[in-house]
Amino acid sequence: MKITDVEAIWLRLPEIDERCDGTQDTLVVRVHTDEGIVGVGEVDSSPAVAKAIIEAPLSHAIARGLRLCVLGEDPRDIARLWDRMYQGSIFYGRGGAAQQAISGVDMALWDIAGKATGQPVYRLLGGGFRTHLRAYASILFGDTPALTHEIARGLVARGFTAAKFGWGPLGQDEANDLALVREARRGLGDGPELMIDAGLCYDSRTALRRAEQFAEHRPFWLEEPLHPDDLDGYARLAAGSPIRIAAGEQETTLRGFAALLASGIDVVQPDVARVGGPSVAVQVGRLAAEQHRLCVNHSYKTGISIAASLHFLAALPNAGWLEYCVEGSALRQTLTHQGFPIVDGLVAVPQEPGLGVDLDEDVLARYRVA
Ligand SMILES: [Mg+2]
């Protein structure tokens, strides 16, 4: 089997605003083969940047677009092709947007490998530790504590047994921070788990103070309170926090996760569409397992990323949670025919060959900008 083309398809809602919502646009990758099998992947990046990285022409041996790195190759040689993309992008890559773009191609290669062998991707990644993951609804804080309360009640009514609120107005004012978290807990009630995503808004001393203040509402974790470069801050926070500290969605390399784990945080959150695809996400998870920490996906894109997340998490012993974005964006809700329904708070790991997703071609055409 040979790769005949790599498409980078940029999708974008007609209206985009500044709130930190990754479902407003995306980059879909399609890898075509001479046997008619097409693999699908997704990149979480700036779509225009990642598209350029995939489509760039040859500059020289270690500065070439990802498409050129894999064209004409056998798509089933996934580790070798991953290395070709990494070596071919050394000049401008070794992490960041290049690694995010590699994620989309890698994801599509795993999809092809699954379709070619009739196996779901998780089985090719080592086999399933579980058939279902517990979904936590993931959404931004409401603009006010009262709105946050209302959102939380709605999520419980939809059958979620856990929810995470993040970003938005958090971090501007201490009293408001406490009210937001209190109302999130009150809206959920006592039973469901509550996660808090600080969205990079604190320094380490404030984060420690908030962790102590939030503790009475029993959050399962406090996520990404610090700048991703502040590893010393994470070390101080992890040593003193009464609640779990989670981080990692900005990391795009295995060595980045190794450093984060060394800081002592409790939960690592690789995004399969940023970290180099399922090939690297599963390595991050295993590194965390070796150190007895939890691995949970970060994912705030479409059904493609949800499926890829389910597969790599299913193949890990130290997983169990699924970040499940509940934004109303048409890209999040309608790009894949598969809706990943919540049943008893759980989402099933796809059992079809490959990733187990089909794209709605009408949705793809409607939101395609390049
Ligand atoms: Mg987050």
Residues whose N, C-alpha, C, O or C-beta is under 5 A from the ligand:
A	BS01	MG	D197
